[in-house]
Amino acid sequence: MTAAVPIPHYYLYGQLDDDESAAVELDFVHVEPIAKRSGSYDWTIAPHSHPNHYQVLYVAAGGGSIDIEDSRIPVETPCLMSVPVGAIHQIHFLPGTDGTVITASEPFVSQSSHGDARLMEATRLAGVFPLAGTGLDPAQVASCFAELSREFVFSAPGRRPAIMAHFITVLVALMRAQVFAAAPSQPTDRSYALVLRYRDLVEQHFRAERGTEFYASALGVTPARLNAACKTRLGTTASGLLHDRIITEAKRWLIYTGMTVAEIGYALGFEDPAYFSRFFSKRTGVAPGRLREELGAAPPVAPAAPR
């Protein structure tokens, strides 16, 4: 799929990835009916990508087609659809198509799956996965999406763990549907494949390695090649992606642990607390201690080991 103009990067279709609202929730997840957004765009979603977010859809009725990377795939209902982070895609839904779309940040996907390699791999396979012949009950799959949507809408006690529990059930259903798929589509674009490998390495080493030269060497490419791939597919630099991951982890520890700012910096490979504070402030516009206060997180009471 080729476009004459730059492919827009959205966190939700029609809303730019750098919109201020995209950072409202650290572990971002969004759930809505397909019709809510697609219906507003005449059931056609133009080419775009989500540089930092994964999407999984349940299409109960209707259908259409999705162009994802170099493949056009018919949407045969009922089915699950998987759109990996950074994948360029466009969708043509039949009017009145019924279903649900979940958009989740990379940290949310990783945390929900508890690092399970099979579930993480399921999110990296792009495609349409019909439920017919898989042994999966469409009613049960629909129920998983419905329960997740219900928890998303209502701010009841235990909302976050409940959403994560339902989301992991969705990923399990997706993984099982993929097992029965004859040939799930794989990324054919070299830049996209390189970015996926880079993301995996960042996830493994971001606490200790902050130089892109390390990652480029491990991937067998030059730093310039890695940077170009990230700019093309994600709209950011290789160092930008790495720094975003560090900031996300720092925010998580600020909010959910009692670690001091200095302890968080040290756990992320910063020996100088002042330098860590400057690094954090430059990229967020607020000092780490101030962010903790603004988000209402508890002040540090005792060190907590990073997970």
C-alpha positions in Angstrom: 0.0 0.0 0.0 1.7 3.2 -1.2 0.7 6.8 -0.3 1.9 10.0 -2.0 1.8 11.9 1.3 3.2 11.1 4.7 1.2 8.4 6.6 -0.3 10.1 9.7 0.5 8.6 13.1 -2.5 8.4 15.5 -3.1 6.9 18.9 -6.8 6.8 18.0 -7.9 7.4 14.4 -8.2 11.1 13.7 -6.4 12.0 16.9 -2.6 12.7 16.5 -0.3 10.5 18.5 1.2 13.6 20.1 -2.1 15.0 21.3 -2.0 16.0 24.9 -4.9 13.7 25.7 -2.9 10.7 24.5 -0.9 10.8 27.7 -3.8 11.1 30.2 -3.4 7.4 31.2 0.0 6.0 31.7 -1.1 2.4 30.8 -3.5 3.6 28.1 -6.3 1.5 26.9 -9.4 2.6 25.0 -12.5 0.6 24.0 -15.3 1.6 21.7 -17.8 0.2 19.1 -16.5 0.0 15.6 -19.4 2.1 14.4 -18.6 5.0 16.7 -15.5 6.1 14.8 -15.8 4.3 11.5 -19.4 5.4 11.0 -18.3 9.0 11.3 -15.8 8.5 8.5 -18.3 6.8 6.1 -17.0 3.4 7.2 -13.6 4.0 5.6 -10.5 4.3 7.7 -7.7 6.0 5.6 -4.1 4.8 5.7 -2.4 5.5 9.1 -0.4 3.9 11.8 -0.3 3.8 15.6 3.4 4.2 16.6 2.9 3.3 20.2 -0.4 1.4 20.4 -1.7 -2.0 19.5 -5.2 -2.7 18.2 -7.4 -5.8 18.4 -10.9 -5.9 17.0 -13.8 -8.3 17.3 -16.0 -8.0 14.2 -19.3 -9.8 14.9 -21.3 -8.9 11.7 -20.8 -7.0 8.5 -17.2 -7.2 7.3 -15.2 -5.5 4.5 -11.5 -5.6 4.0 -8.3 -4.3 5.5 -5.1 -3.3 3.7 -2.2 -3.9 6.1 1.3 -3.4 4.9 1.4 -5.2 1.5 -1.6 -7.4 1.9 -5.4 -6.9 1.3 -7.3 -9.2 3.6 -11.1 -9.8 3.5 -12.9 -9.4 6.8 -15.0 -12.5 7.2 -17.3 -12.4 10.3 -17.2 -13.3 13.0 -13.5 -12.7 13.4 -10.7 -11.1 15.3 -8.4 -8.6 13.7 -4.9 -7.8 14.9 -3.1 -4.5 14.0 0.5 -4.5 15.4 2.2 -1.4 16.7 3.5 0.8 13.8 1.7 -1.2 11.0 0.4 1.0 8.2 -3.2 0.0 7.6 -6.5 1.1 6.1 -9.9 -0.5 6.6 -13.0 -0.5 4.4 -16.0 -1.6 6.6 -19.4 -2.5 5.1 -21.9 0.0 6.4 -23.5 -1.1 9.6 -20.6 -3.4 10.6 -20.9 -4.4 14.2 -18.0 -5.0 16.6 -15.6 -3.6 19.1 -12.1 -2.2 18.8 -9.5 -2.1 21.7 -6.6 0.2 21.5 -3.8 -0.4 24.0 -0.4 1.1 24.7 2.7 -1.1 24.5 3.3 -1.0 28.3 -0.3 -2.0 28.9 0.0 -5.0 26.5 3.2 -6.1 28.1 2.0 -5.7 31.7 -1.3 -7.5 31.0 0.4 -10.4 29.3 2.9 -10.8 32.1 5.6 -11.2 29.6 4.1 -14.4 28.1 6.0 -14.8 24.9 3.1 -16.5 23.1 0.7 -13.6 23.9 3.2 -11.0 23.0 3.9 -12.8 19.7 0.1 -12.8 19.0 0.1 -9.0 19.1 2.9 -8.9 16.5 1.0 -10.9 13.9 -1.1 -8.7 11.6 -4.2 -10.1 10.0 -7.8 -11.2 10.1 -8.6 -14.4 12.0 -12.0 -15.9 11.4 -13.5 -17.9 14.3 -15.2 -20.5 12.2 -13.5 -23.9 12.7 -11.3 -22.7 15.6 -13.4 -24.1 18.4 -13.8 -20.6 19.8 -17.4 -19.7 20.6 -18.2 -16.3 19.1 -20.6 -15.6 21.9 -17.9 -16.1 24.5 -15.4 -13.9 22.5 -18.1 -11.2 22.2 -18.7 -11.5 25.9 -14.9 -10.9 26.7 -15.0 -7.7 24.7 -18.3 -6.6 26.2 -17.1 -7.2 29.8 -13.9 -5.2 29.0 -15.9 -2.4 27.5 -18.2 -2.4 30.6 -15.2 -2.0 33.0 -13.7 0.7 30.7 -16.9 2.8 30.9 -17.6 2.5 34.6 -15.0 3.6 37.2 -15.8 0.9 39.7 -13.3 -0.3 42.4 -10.8 -2.7 40.9 -11.3 -1.3 37.4 -7.7 -1.5 36.3 -7.1 -5.2 37.2 -10.5 -6.1 35.9 -9.7 -4.5 32.5 -6.3 -6.3 32.4 -7.9 -9.6 33.2 -10.4 -9.3 30.4 -7.7 -8.1 28.0 -5.6 -11.1 28.6 -8.6 -13.3 27.9 -9.0 -11.4 24.6 -5.3 -12.1 23.8 -5.7 -15.8 24.6 -8.6 -16.0 22.2 -6.6 -14.2 19.5 -3.6 -16.5 20.0 -5.9 -19.5 19.6 -7.5 -18.1 16.5 -4.1 -17.6 15.0 -3.1 -21.2 15.6 -5.9 -22.2 13.3 -5.0 -19.6 10.6 -3.3 -21.2 7.6 -0.9 -18.3 7.0 -1.0 -15.2 9.2 0.4 -12.3 7.4 3.9 -11.2 8.4 5.5 -7.8 7.9 7.3 -7.7 4.6 8.7 -4.2 4.8 12.3 -4.3 6.0 12.1 -1.1 7.9 9.0 -2.3 9.8 10.7 -5.6 10.6 13.8 -3.7 11.9 11.6 -1.5 14.1 9.9 -4.6 15.6 13.3 -6.2 16.4 14.5 -2.9 17.9 11.4 -2.6 20.1 12.2 -6.1 21.4 15.8 -5.2 22.2 14.7 -1.9 23.9 12.3 -3.9 26.1 15.2 -6.2 27.2 17.9 -3.5 27.7 16.4 -0.1 28.3 17.3 -0.1 32.0 21.0 -0.4 31.2 21.6 0.8 27.7 20.7 4.3 26.7 22.9 4.6 23.6 21.4 3.7 20.2 24.8 2.5 19.0 24.4 -0.5 21.3 21.1 -1.4 19.7 22.2 -0.8 16.1 25.2 -3.0 16.6 23.1 -5.8 18.1 20.7 -5.5 15.1 23.6 -5.5 12.6 22.8 -2.1 11.1 24.2 1.4 11.4 22.7 3.9 13.8 21.7 6.0 10.8 19.8 3.0 9.3 18.0 2.3 12.6 17.2 6.0 12.9 15.8 6.2 9.4 13.6 3.1 10.0 12.1 4.6 13.1 11.5 7.9 11.5 9.8 6.2 8.5 7.6 3.8 10.5 7.0 5.6 13.8 7.6 9.3 13.1 10.3 9.5 15.8 14.0 8.8 16.2 15.5 5.7 17.6 16.6 7.6 20.6 13.1 9.1 20.9 11.6 5.6 21.1 14.2 4.5 23.7 13.7 7.6 25.8 9.9 7.2 25.7 10.3 3.7 27.1 12.5 4.9 29.9 10.1 7.7 30.8 7.1 5.3 30.8 8.9 3.0 33.3 9.9 6.0 35.4 6.3 7.2 35.5 5.1 3.7 36.5 7.5 3.6 39.4 6.6 7.1 40.5 2.9 6.2 40.6 2.9 2.6 41.8 5.9 2.3 44.1 7.4 4.0 47.1 10.8 4.4 45.5 12.4 7.8 45.8 13.3 9.8 42.6 17.0 9.0 43.1 16.2 5.2 43.5 14.1 5.2 40.4 16.9 7.0 38.5 19.5 4.5 39.7 17.2 1.5 38.8 17.0 3.0 35.3 20.8 3.3 34.9 21.2 6.9 36.0 24.0 7.2 38.6 23.4 11.0 39.1 20.0 11.8 40.5 20.2 15.4 39.2 20.9 14.2 35.7 17.9 11.8 35.9 15.7 14.6 37.0 16.8 16.8 34.2 16.3 14.0 31.7 12.8 13.4 33.0 11.9 17.1 33.1 13.1 17.8 29.6 10.9 15.1 28.1 7.8 15.6 30.2 7.9 19.2 31.0 7.6 18.5 34.8 10.0 17.3 37.5 9.5 13.7 38.6 8.6 14.7 42.2 6.1 17.2 40.9 4.5 14.6 38.6 4.0 12.3 41.5 2.2 15.1 43.4 0.0 16.0 40.5 -1.1 12.4 39.9 -1.9 12.0 43.6 0.5 9.1 44.1 1.6 8.3 47.6 4.9 9.9 48.7 7.8 7.4 49.0 7.8 5.5 52.2 10.1 2.6 51.5 12.2 1.4 48.6 10.5 -1.1 46.3 12.5 -3.3 44.0 11.7 -2.8 40.3 10.1 -5.7 38.5 
